[in-house]
Amino acid sequence: MGGFIAVEGLDGVGKSTVVQQLAGCFSGHAMSTPGAALRECRQAVLHAFAEDELAKALFYTASVSSQGRQARKKAERGEWVFMDRYWASTLAYAKARGVTADIEPLTQSLIQPDLTVLLLLDETERQRRLHARGATVEDMETLDPVFRDCVLDELHAHANLVIDITGFTLSDLSVRLSSDIRKKQALDNRGR
């Protein structure tokens, strides 16, 4: 039996690396929002919507809808899918960027992951990683404490599992997450 796991967290915590590692551990799929088909045009879309935060949020919402449906199909075939960012990030960043439109009711129309994992990391280490990889404009937003706290509050509200990964090696973190995912799946199966 497979599952659909969303991995959330601030820029620089290592979501992409963790998603790749978990996909390898579970012989599953690593996906992201926006997906590969939109990756090349993402910057052009964001540039076109530079003055419209709601339009940006709706672009990400469309990506979540598309990627979520693909992920659920794979999970229903018994495959594992690990998604780098999903709906919680879309909501969190829209709110932090000042979107006042109520997009949260769209949750009912979107595919929900089986588990949403929020990764936390010591802020000094997170910022070191951001600067080491060459922080983007979007990355830099999270250096503002008010913006960062708004995003984290929203991510916490949508997470089923929160893990502070400070001090973990990638190998240790993979073991921990694999164990937690399997425990959650076992509990869910017992409840059915």
C-alpha positions, 0 to 999 in steps of 0.5 A: 500500500502506498500513500501521498505525503506532503513535505512542508517547511520554510525555504532552506530547511531541506525539503527537496533533499528529504523528498528525494531521499524518502522517494528512494527509501520507499521506491516512490515518486518525488514531486513538487508544486509547481510541477516539472511541466510548469517549472520552466515558465514559473518565473515568467508567470510570477513576473507577469503577476508581480503586482498581484499576489492573489494571481500568484496564489491562484497560480500555485493553487492550480499547480496544487490541484494538478499535482495533487490529482496526479499524486492521488492516482499514483497512491491509489495504485499502491505507489508512494508519492512525496510532494515538495510543498503543497496546499499548506505552503500555498495558503501560508505564503498567500497569507504572509504576502497579504492576500485577503481573498479567502482561498481556504474554502478551495481546500474542499475541492483539492486532493488532500495528502495522507500526511502533511509533514512540517520540517523545522530547522534552527534559524541560524542554520536555515539562513546559512543554507539559504545563503550557501545555495544562493538565496532567491527573492522568494527565499529572502522574504522568510528572513523577515521575522514577521513574514516568517512567523506568519508562514510558520503559524499557517504551516503548523495549522495544517501539519499532521507531523512536525519534526525539528530536524536540527542536528539530524543527518540525512540518513537519521532523518530518513529513518525517523520519517520512514518510521513515523510515516509507517506508524501513521499508515498503520494507525490509519489502516486500523481506523478503517 
